[in-house]
Amino acid sequence: MRDTPGQTDTARSDDASAGFEITDDFERFSQRNDVFSRALWDGRVRSRHTDGFFASYRMESAPRRADGFTQKDFALRNAAWLISDIVTNRNAAQGRREGFQAPISDDTPVAPDQVAIDDPAAMSAEIKRISGFFGADLCGITDLDERWLYADRVDTRDMSAAETGLPEGLTGVIVLGHQMDRDLVDTYPSALAGAATGREYSHEAAVVMQLAAYIRNLGYRAVASMNDTGLVIPYAIKAGLGEYARNQLVITPEYGPRLRFSKIFTDLPLAHDAPRLRGVRAFCDICTKCADACPPGALPYGPPETGGANISAIRGVRKWTSDAEKCFGFWAKTSTDCAICMRVCPFNRDFARRRHRIWLRLALSPLRRVALWLDRGRGKRVKPAAWWGRSAR
């Protein structure tokens, strides 16, 4: 395999334990080729629906009368995004869309005196405790494997490639998971369901910035990051939070696929977690519910493969890969995000309940076909009006 900056023999040997299959033509991904960035510069993605999609987040496009797409639905979705939007837009004049196409700027300096860290394992336990205090639902820690950093970031003034700006010498990645509201997820696709996405982006912006500030106050560097700077899914898997699935999501034993992830790049001495492969891949090998339910047919059937349908797929990784152009095209037409694949996923369950924990054990065992059979009929869409009705009582 071709070497990439920061790639070590340890990183290669860890691939099997994380379930990664890397081929010789691997290349780090340019964020400029992310489909959301391409929607702003690439005519192959941009369509007559694209401007309306982005305008709907500013209430500039007319809501429809359809259930789940009324003015109330868009109003709640956009309000849920507010805190994330404030963070994202604060340095827009410098071409930095922070949290999405640039790392979040430090709001506090690094303290001049470092707290001595004699026990990295104890420090890791403390970081996980503090992350929970600030509101994260999951926390895992892994090494900074540079293969999963973007090759560049996007200068949003002209959509050109720019340096990521990540400092040298950072060694670890703290990955945080933020649970999405299950009742709202049940109403996908709808503008109302988009409030579940927006709420967690706003939550994670606060959590990741506060935890990064705590680390800087200890005298160590910490760069808060959401969708920017690097691919969070490989880091989440390496940090032991879950496993990759056919629907392009990380399946966790606590919340299934119903999570957003954020991350912090740091030089704080920390013990790292190990990946946990429990059997999701084997279940997805026999399950195609997400692909069956995808309206534009963007999700794959069959085994994992290398490459993808267009430049929005990373090169040199054998995995299930969606057709991002088809996926985003559906988003643009509906003026909101779609997570039908999350809603219908058999792992989208409340694992606080004993019966769902029993199902999980079946799904991750040789009896996975029984678990798939038991899942029949689940995952149907709940009418958004029913959610509003419950909230009014």
C-alpha positions as CSV (number, residue, x, y, z in Angstrom):
1,M,0.0,0.0,0.0
2,R,1.2,3.5,-0.8
3,D,2.4,5.4,2.2
4,T,0.6,8.5,3.3
5,P,1.7,11.2,5.7
6,G,1.7,9.9,9.2
7,Q,0.9,6.3,8.2
8,T,2.8,3.8,10.3
9,D,3.2,0.1,10.5
10,T,1.0,0.2,13.6
11,A,-1.8,1.9,11.6
12,R,-1.6,-0.8,8.9
13,S,-1.7,-3.6,11.5
14,D,-4.7,-2.0,13.2
15,D,-6.7,-2.1,10.0
16,A,-7.8,-5.7,10.4
17,S,-9.0,-5.2,13.9
18,A,-11.1,-2.2,12.8
19,G,-12.4,-4.0,9.7
20,F,-10.7,-1.7,7.2
21,E,-9.7,-3.1,3.8
22,I,-7.2,-0.6,2.2
23,T,-6.0,-1.2,-1.3
24,D,-2.8,0.0,-3.1
25,D,-4.5,2.9,-4.8
26,F,-5.6,4.5,-1.6
27,E,-5.7,8.3,-1.6
28,R,-6.7,10.7,1.1
29,F,-10.0,12.4,0.3
30,S,-10.3,16.0,-0.8
31,Q,-13.1,17.7,1.0
32,R,-13.7,19.7,-2.1
33,N,-15.2,16.5,-3.6
34,D,-17.7,16.0,-0.7
35,V,-21.1,16.2,-2.3
36,F,-22.2,19.1,-0.2
37,S,-19.2,21.1,-1.3
38,R,-19.7,20.0,-4.9
39,A,-23.3,21.3,-4.8
40,L,-21.7,24.8,-4.7
41,W,-19.2,24.4,-7.5
42,D,-19.9,21.3,-9.6
43,G,-22.5,21.4,-12.3
44,R,-22.9,17.7,-12.2
45,V,-24.4,18.0,-8.7
46,R,-25.9,21.5,-8.7
47,S,-29.5,21.5,-10.1
48,R,-32.5,23.8,-10.1
49,H,-33.4,22.3,-6.7
50,T,-30.0,23.0,-5.0
51,D,-30.6,26.7,-4.4
52,G,-34.0,26.0,-2.9
53,F,-32.6,23.4,-0.7
54,F,-30.1,25.8,0.9
55,A,-32.6,28.6,0.9
56,S,-35.0,26.5,2.9
57,Y,-32.7,26.7,5.9
58,R,-33.2,30.5,5.9
59,M,-37.0,30.2,5.4
60,E,-36.5,31.8,2.0
61,S,-38.3,29.1,0.0
62,A,-42.1,28.4,0.3
63,P,-42.9,25.5,2.6
64,R,-45.4,23.0,1.2
65,R,-48.7,21.9,2.7
66,A,-47.7,18.2,2.8
67,D,-47.5,16.6,6.2
68,G,-44.0,17.1,7.6
69,F,-43.2,20.0,5.2
70,T,-45.3,22.8,6.6
71,Q,-44.0,26.1,7.8
72,K,-44.0,24.8,11.4
73,D,-41.9,21.8,10.4
74,F,-39.3,23.9,8.6
75,A,-39.4,26.4,11.5
76,L,-38.5,23.7,14.1
77,R,-35.8,22.2,11.9
78,N,-34.2,25.6,11.3
79,A,-34.4,26.6,14.9
80,A,-32.7,23.3,15.8
81,W,-29.8,24.3,13.6
82,L,-29.4,27.8,15.1
83,I,-26.4,27.2,17.4
84,S,-24.5,25.2,14.8
85,D,-25.2,28.0,12.3
86,I,-23.9,30.7,14.6
87,V,-20.6,28.8,15.0
88,T,-20.4,28.0,11.3
89,N,-21.0,31.5,10.1
90,R,-18.9,33.5,12.5
91,N,-15.7,33.5,10.3
92,A,-17.4,33.1,6.9
93,A,-15.7,36.3,5.7
94,Q,-12.4,34.4,5.9
95,G,-13.7,31.5,3.8
96,R,-14.0,29.3,6.9
97,R,-17.3,27.4,7.3
98,E,-16.3,26.1,10.7
99,G,-17.5,22.7,11.8
100,F,-18.2,21.7,8.2
101,Q,-15.4,22.9,5.9
102,A,-12.9,24.2,8.4
103,P,-12.0,23.3,12.0
104,I,-13.6,25.3,14.8
105,S,-11.3,28.2,15.8
106,D,-10.0,28.1,19.4
107,D,-12.0,30.3,21.7
108,T,-9.6,30.1,24.5
109,P,-5.8,30.0,24.6
110,V,-3.7,27.1,25.7
111,A,-2.7,27.6,29.3
112,P,1.0,28.3,29.7
113,D,1.4,25.7,32.4
114,Q,0.6,22.0,31.7
115,V,-1.1,19.8,34.2
116,A,1.2,16.8,34.6
117,I,-0.4,13.6,33.2
118,D,1.3,10.5,34.8
119,D,-1.5,8.1,33.9
120,P,-2.9,8.4,30.4
121,A,-5.5,5.7,31.1
122,A,-6.8,7.7,34.1
123,M,-6.8,10.9,31.9
124,S,-8.9,9.1,29.3
125,A,-11.4,8.1,31.9
126,E,-11.6,11.7,33.1
127,I,-12.1,13.0,29.5
128,K,-15.0,10.5,29.1
129,R,-16.5,11.7,32.3
130,I,-16.2,15.3,31.4
131,S,-17.6,14.7,27.9
132,G,-20.7,13.2,29.6
133,F,-20.9,16.2,31.9
134,F,-21.0,18.5,28.9
135,G,-23.7,16.3,27.2
136,A,-22.0,13.7,24.9
137,D,-23.7,10.3,24.8
138,L,-20.6,8.4,23.8
139,C,-16.9,9.0,23.9
140,G,-14.0,7.0,22.5
141,I,-10.3,7.8,21.9
142,T,-7.9,6.7,19.2
143,D,-4.7,7.7,17.6
144,L,-4.4,10.4,14.9
145,D,-4.2,8.2,11.8
146,E,-3.5,10.8,9.1
147,R,-5.0,8.6,6.3
148,W,-8.4,9.8,7.5
149,L,-7.6,13.5,7.5
150,Y,-8.8,15.4,4.4
151,A,-6.1,16.1,1.9
152,D,-7.3,19.7,2.0
153,R,-10.2,21.9,3.2
154,V,-12.5,24.2,1.2
155,D,-12.1,28.0,1.1
156,T,-15.8,28.9,0.8
157,R,-15.1,32.3,-0.7
158,D,-14.2,30.6,-4.1
159,M,-14.6,26.9,-3.2
160,S,-10.9,26.3,-3.8
161,A,-8.7,23.8,-2.0
162,A,-6.9,25.2,1.1
163,E,-4.6,23.8,3.8
164,T,-6.5,22.2,6.7
165,G,-4.6,24.2,9.2
166,L,-4.3,21.4,11.7
167,P,-1.2,22.0,13.9
168,E,1.7,19.6,13.8
169,G,2.4,17.3,16.7
170,L,-1.2,16.3,17.6
171,T,-1.4,12.6,18.5
172,G,-4.9,11.6,19.4
173,V,-8.5,11.9,18.4
174,I,-11.4,12.1,20.9
175,V,-14.6,11.0,19.2
176,L,-17.9,12.0,20.7
177,G,-21.3,10.5,19.8
178,H,-24.6,12.5,20.1
179,Q,-27.9,10.6,20.1
180,M,-30.6,11.7,17.7
181,D,-34.2,11.9,18.8
182,R,-35.8,8.5,18.1
183,D,-39.4,9.8,17.7
184,L,-38.3,12.4,15.1
185,V,-36.1,9.9,13.2
186,D,-39.3,7.8,12.8
187,T,-40.8,10.6,10.7
188,Y,-38.1,10.6,8.0
189,P,-38.3,11.8,5.3
190,S,-39.7,15.2,6.4
191,A,-38.5,18.7,7.3
192,L,-39.7,17.9,10.8
193,A,-37.3,14.9,11.1
194,G,-34.5,17.3,10.1
195,A,-34.9,18.9,13.5
196,A,-33.3,15.7,14.9
197,T,-30.2,16.3,12.8
198,G,-30.1,20.0,13.5
199,R,-30.5,19.6,17.2
200,E,-27.5,17.3,17.5
201,Y,-25.3,19.5,15.3
202,S,-26.1,22.4,17.7
203,H,-25.5,20.1,20.7
204,E,-22.3,18.8,19.4
205,A,-21.0,22.2,18.5
206,A,-21.4,23.2,22.2
207,V,-20.0,20.0,23.6
208,V,-17.0,19.7,21.4
209,M,-16.0,23.4,21.9
210,Q,-16.4,23.1,25.7
211,L,-14.4,19.9,26.0
212,A,-11.7,21.3,23.8
213,A,-11.6,24.4,26.0
214,Y,-11.2,22.2,29.1
215,I,-8.2,20.5,27.5
216,R,-6.6,23.8,26.5
217,N,-7.1,25.0,30.1
218,L,-5.0,22.0,31.1
219,G,-2.2,23.3,29.0
220,Y,-2.6,21.0,25.9
221,R,-3.7,21.7,22.4
222,A,-7.2,20.8,21.3
223,V,-8.9,21.4,18.0
224,A,-12.7,21.1,18.0
225,S,-14.1,19.5,14.9
226,M,-17.4,18.4,13.5
227,N,-17.7,17.4,9.8
228,D,-14.5,19.2,8.9
229,T,-10.8,18.2,8.8
230,G,-11.2,14.5,8.7
231,L,-13.5,11.5,8.1
232,V,-15.2,10.9,11.4
233,I,-16.5,7.4,10.7
234,P,-13.1,5.7,10.5
235,Y,-12.1,7.5,13.8
236,A,-15.3,6.4,15.5
237,I,-14.7,2.8,14.5
238,K,-11.1,2.9,15.6
239,A,-12.2,4.4,18.9
240,G,-14.4,1.4,19.6
241,L,-17.7,3.1,19.3
242,G,-19.2,0.9,16.6
243,E,-19.0,-0.8,13.2
244,Y,-19.6,0.3,9.7
245,A,-22.9,-0.7,8.0
246,R,-24.4,-1.0,4.5
247,N,-26.3,2.3,5.1
248,Q,-22.9,4.2,5.4
249,L,-23.6,4.7,9.2
250,V,-21.8,3.5,12.3
251,I,-23.9,1.0,14.3
252,T,-23.3,1.3,18.0
253,P,-24.5,-1.2,20.6
254,E,-26.1,1.7,22.6
255,Y,-28.0,3.6,20.0
256,G,-27.7,1.7,16.8
257,P,-27.2,4.1,13.8
258,R,-29.0,7.0,15.5
259,L,-26.0,9.2,16.2
260,R,-24.0,12.2,15.0
261,F,-20.3,12.3,15.7
262,S,-17.8,15.1,16.5
263,K,-14.1,14.9,17.3
264,I,-11.2,16.7,19.0
265,F,-7.6,16.5,17.7
266,T,-5.2,16.9,20.7
267,D,-1.8,16.2,22.1
268,L,-3.2,15.4,25.6
269,P,-1.6,12.1,26.7
270,L,-4.4,9.6,26.5
271,A,-4.8,5.8,26.4
272,H,-6.5,4.7,23.3
273,D,-9.6,2.4,22.9
274,A,-9.6,-0.6,20.7
275,P,-12.0,-1.3,17.8
276,R,-14.9,-3.7,18.6
277,L,-16.1,-5.9,15.8
278,R,-19.1,-7.7,17.0
279,G,-20.8,-8.9,13.9
280,V,-22.5,-6.0,12.2
281,R,-20.8,-6.8,8.8
282,A,-22.2,-10.3,8.8
283,F,-25.7,-9.0,9.5
284,C,-25.5,-6.4,6.8
285,D,-24.3,-9.1,4.4
286,I,-27.8,-10.7,4.6
287,C,-29.8,-7.5,5.1
288,T,-30.7,-5.0,2.4
289,K,-33.5,-3.1,4.1
290,C,-31.8,0.3,3.7
291,A,-31.0,-0.3,0.0
292,D,-34.6,-1.5,-0.6
293,A,-36.0,1.6,1.1
294,C,-33.8,4.3,-0.5
295,P,-36.0,6.3,-2.9
296,P,-33.2,7.3,-5.4
297,G,-31.5,3.9,-5.3
298,A,-28.3,5.4,-3.9
299,L,-27.4,2.6,-1.5
300,P,-25.5,-0.5,-2.7
301,Y,-26.5,-4.1,-2.9
302,G,-24.0,-7.0,-2.8
303,P,-20.6,-7.1,-1.0
304,P,-18.4,-4.1,-0.2
305,E,-16.3,-2.9,-3.2
306,T,-13.6,-0.3,-3.8
307,G,-14.4,3.0,-5.5
308,G,-17.8,4.4,-6.2
309,A,-20.1,5.9,-8.8
310,N,-18.4,9.4,-8.7
311,I,-15.6,11.5,-7.2
312,S,-17.5,11.8,-3.9
313,A,-16.3,8.3,-3.0
314,I,-12.9,7.8,-1.4
315,R,-10.3,5.9,-3.4
316,G,-8.7,2.7,-2.2
317,V,-11.1,1.5,0.5
318,R,-13.2,-1.6,0.1
319,K,-16.5,-0.8,1.7
320,W,-20.2,-0.2,1.0
321,T,-20.4,3.1,-0.8
322,S,-23.4,5.2,-1.7
323,D,-24.0,7.1,-4.8
324,A,-23.7,10.6,-3.2
325,E,-25.0,12.4,-6.3
326,K,-28.3,10.4,-6.2
327,C,-28.5,10.8,-2.5
328,F,-28.0,14.6,-2.5
329,G,-30.3,14.9,-5.5
330,F,-33.2,13.5,-3.4
331,W,-32.3,15.8,-0.5
332,A,-32.4,18.8,-2.8
333,K,-35.8,17.9,-4.3
334,T,-37.3,17.5,-0.8
335,S,-35.6,20.6,0.6
336,T,-34.4,18.7,3.6
337,D,-32.1,15.8,4.7
338,C,-33.2,12.2,4.3
339,A,-32.4,9.4,6.7
340,I,-34.8,6.7,5.7
341,C,-31.8,4.4,5.8
342,M,-31.4,5.2,9.5
343,R,-35.1,4.8,10.2
344,V,-35.5,1.4,8.6
345,C,-32.3,-0.1,9.9
346,P,-33.0,-3.1,12.1
347,F,-30.5,-1.7,14.6
348,N,-32.5,1.4,15.0
349,R,-33.9,0.3,18.4
350,D,-34.2,1.4,22.0
351,F,-31.5,-0.8,23.5
352,A,-32.4,0.4,27.0
353,R,-35.2,-2.1,26.7
354,R,-34.5,-5.7,27.5
355,R,-36.3,-7.2,24.5
356,H,-34.2,-5.1,22.1
357,R,-31.0,-6.1,23.9
358,I,-32.0,-9.8,23.4
359,W,-32.6,-9.0,19.7
360,L,-29.2,-7.4,19.5
361,R,-27.5,-10.6,20.8
362,L,-29.4,-12.6,18.2
363,A,-28.4,-10.2,15.4
364,L,-24.7,-10.4,16.2
365,S,-24.8,-14.2,16.5
366,P,-25.0,-17.1,14.0
367,L,-28.8,-16.7,14.5
368,R,-28.8,-13.4,12.6
369,R,-31.3,-14.6,10.0
370,V,-33.7,-15.2,12.9
371,A,-33.1,-11.7,14.0
372,L,-33.7,-10.4,10.5
373,W,-37.0,-12.3,10.3
374,L,-38.1,-10.9,13.7
375,D,-37.5,-7.4,12.3
376,R,-40.0,-7.7,9.5
377,G,-42.6,-5.0,9.5
378,R,-40.6,-2.6,11.6
379,G,-39.3,0.8,10.6
380,K,-42.4,2.2,9.0
381,R,-42.7,5.9,8.7
382,V,-44.7,7.7,11.5
383,K,-46.8,10.6,10.2
384,P,-45.2,13.9,11.3
385,A,-48.7,15.2,12.3
386,A,-48.7,12.4,14.9
387,W,-45.5,13.8,16.4
388,W,-47.1,17.2,16.7
389,G,-50.2,15.7,18.2
390,R,-48.1,13.9,20.9
391,S,-46.2,17.1,21.7
392,A,-49.4,19.1,22.1
393,R,-50.8,16.8,24.9
